[in-house]
Amino acid sequence: MLDGTNNETKKVCDFSCSMALYPLGTDDYVRIISDAIIKLRELKNIEITVGKMNTVVKGSKEDIFKAMNLITDEAQKRGSFALNITISNVCGLT
């Protein structure tokens, strides 16, 4: 299941990041987004909440940027994409 929270999360977050991935020029966009979320769930020390329009990641600044790099790398492997990102140091507001 792709929605919900990563059960590995135990610590309080410092940052939150909303990411919306838009694969371009492909009919396989659902699989590309799903694969990116599955890969994202392999990261530790972050909280992940998957919504219908975006995915919110909460954690330390370092872990947030690690998640952004992972999503970017995974999307690039599959072709053209746009990735909208909003980062906040006010954790808990999504």
Secondary structure as GFF3:
##gff-version 3
##sequence-region A 1 94
A	DSSP	beta_strand	15	23	.	.	.	ID=ss1
A	DSSP	alpha_helix	29	40	.	.	.	ID=ss2
A	DSSP	beta_strand	47	50	.	.	.	ID=ss3
A	DSSP	beta_strand	55	59	.	.	.	ID=ss4
A	DSSP	alpha_helix	61	78	.	.	.	ID=ss5
A	DSSP	beta_strand	81	88	.	.	.	ID=ss6
###
